[in-house]
Amino acid sequence: MDVSRNLAGRMGRWSARHRKTAVLGWLAFVVLAVVLGGLLPRGELTPAEELLGAPAQAQRILDDNGWEEPASEMVLVQREDGVSEAAATAALTDLVAVLQHTPSVESVHSPLDGAPLVSADGRSALVTFDVAGDPEDADARIGPIQGAVAAVAAEHDDVRVEQFGGTSAGVALDETIAGDFQRAELLSIPITLAVLLLTFGALVAAVLPLVFALTAFVGALGLLSLTSQIWHVDQSAQIVMLLIGLAVGVDYSLFYLKREREERARGLGSVDALDVAAATSGRSVLVSGITVVVAMAGMFLTGFSVFTGMASATILVVATSVVGSLTVLPALMSWLGDRVEKGRLPFLRRREAGPGRFWPLVLGAVLRRPLVAVVTAGAALVALAVPALSMDLRSEGIEDLPRDLAVMQTYDRITAAFPGGPAPAEVVIEAADVTAPEVQGAIADLRERALATGRMNEPVGVETDEAGTVAVVSVPLVGDGEEQASRDALATLTEDVVPATVGALDDVTVVVSGNTAYSVAFDQLMAERTPWVFGFVLLLAFVLLLVSFRSVVVALTAIVLNLLSVAAAYGALVLVFEEGWGAGLIGLDRTGGIVNWIPLFLFVILFGLSMDYHVFILSRVREGYDRGADTREAITQGITRSAGVVTSAAVIMVFVFLTFVTLSLTSMKQIGLGLAIAVLLDATVVRAVLLPAVMRLLGDANWYLPRWLRWLPTLRHDVDPLPVPASVPAPRDPEEEQALALSRD
């Protein structure tokens, strides 16, 4: 069998014949990566790297002046109807007294000292304070403070006394993310194993892909500590790496193992069957893996640190899975041989390599009426994609934490009583002396004009650094910070209030920052960079498919079908997260917009993952065509022979991605549901109906390549067929067969 011109085939052949070196080398890589990860601290995104536009400029001003934002907290003191004002005042008085005598608490302000911290209805009051010391490790000192506040609340149980702030919310977020990661592990691994057991019906065959995927993830996670020194990552990167790595790692090994089992069922020896799997499925893994990496690399074009960090993390785990699939996986399969069928479950029938009955039945109907299939399936996907036209984007923030957390319930009450208070706009003022009378007068004028607009609220706070070169004015905006009312208020502040007050002073720099300003800046960045990302991904994917299949039509068809499945996933997200369809089924306690970074992230991930199935199926179709079958026969052979493995791979991906839906953060739910729906549609409607129907209608035009592109290299999708014995021989001992293979070489 000649696999000398096939890189994947050569790698698989070497690995199978040097399996001890390959396996020990892989284990050494994983161990070294883990050690590296333990020695080198992971590079986390800094607050400045998470900002864009005016907020980023404001942060640079603060950094240049040595500004240290204190860890600020607030306590809500609120009485219900029927509770006397005297009871609330008593609770407020005791709270202030306790905080003033609590270690690590400073700068306590309340209505008792004249601060404008009382709600419009008079039922709510705020006490604000800072956590003393370095704000970076304020979480280590917040516990005793929370205990002191809880003690006051217990003494005044007729009045609500609750704490909220950046540090207390951050502690809750860290605990939530840690719990989410544990839940993702506990759910995804057993689910994947269960599907693999149903697929193979044997314990060893089911465990092999899972163990491989987990070792690839562990190795990639260790390397992340190295790459994160260049591209910093956030806390969610580890969760995404686990689930993406588990999905692609299992899929790649599934493609390999299924093809090897198919060739064994045809009567080939274990060594020859592995050679065929390496030269065919191994090549598909290589092409699809490169396509996934290329798609994810498109996120680097945004220039946004959050995207570049996520891109580096996902590229790392996919690339590790590809390399492992081409090296250690063939070695493990060669060592196991037919022992991969050990541990067969008695209640599951033996999984044969044949196509079964369902998919040939579906494919027969599609090929008999291809135009009807295209119109019906295409119309269904377009209808599902239509809601995406009304997609409402919003920034990810504290609102994405689950509402059953006590700290988030407090946040909601503060927001209702003091609109815009927890996340106000911030006017950053830099001058030679911000304490000068003219600057202070302009700040007072800014406060007066801001409140007079009716679009901004109390409390308006002012903080100044010790050097007197920077002042930060906090101005709460109406709305929730994301809705149009908040954006209109920001525009009024930026374009009218600031220019007429502090912005009119000479030699003074003024920048408006805050969450709403960040949302506006992010939307502007996406409007500028998204076309470039889409163009980059589509162009390089087209080139990869063109070179791989030597067909302009095949490349264009793949891109159009992938875009259709992505658009349908977008529409489904709008229906669930904006319209509320089935929101209760996924534990969604409120509807709203789609987190603004998710559409672009989903596009690059889905476009890459969709290529897994497309490349695998088209490789089988082209394999039949290269062996002399006509287009219809090649379609029938390719899709029926690959339907089982594609279905199994899709089921695994869908269930793995659905574990995202069980997580706490809304952004994780949106990623999980979007990925699961897209993969499900892609493996069923697109690959089983649209793809064969479109190829059937196009006929031989599928393989059209202009003369001026005939210089492209010819990459074979098949291998030279070996003679198949009249009857399948009894499997030899793997060591004996290995020796025979080496003697033939």
Secondary structure, DSSP 8 states (H G I E B T S, - for coil): ---TT-HHHHHHHHHHHTHHHHHHHHHHHHHHHHHHHHHS---B--TGGG--HHHHHHHHHHHHTT----EEEEEEEE--TTS-HHHHHHHHHHHHHHHHTSTTEEEEE-GGGT-S-B-TTSSEEEEEEEE-S-GGGGGGTHHHHHHHHHHHHHHTTTSEEEEEEHHHHHHHHHHHHHHHHHHHHHHHHHHHHHHHHHHHSBHHHHHHHHHHHHHHHHHHHHHHHHHTTTS-B-TTHHHHHHHHHHHHHHHHHHHHHHHHHHHHHHT--HHHHHHHHHHHHHHHHHHHHHHHHHHHHGGGGG--HHHHHHHHHHHHHHHHHHHHHHTHHHHHHHHHGGGGG-SB-TTS----SS--SHHHHHHHHHHHSHHHHHHHHHHHHHHHHGGGGG--EE---GGGS-TTSHHHHHHHHHHHHSTT-SS-EEEEEE-S-TTSHHHHHHHHHHHHHHHHTTSB-S--EEEE-TTSSEEEEEE-BSSSSSSHHHHHHHHHIIIIIHHHTGGGSTT-EEEEESHHHHHHHHHHHHHHHHHHHHHHHHHHHHHHHHHHH--HHHHHHHHHHHHHHHHHHHHHHHHHHTT-TTGGGGT------EETTHHHHHHHHHHHHHHHHHHHHHHHHHHHHHTT--HHHHHHHHHHHHHHHHHHHHHHHHHHHHHHHTSSSHHHHHHHHHHHHHHHHIIIIIIIIIHHHHHHHHGGGGG---GGGTTS----SS-------SS------HHHHHHHHHHH-
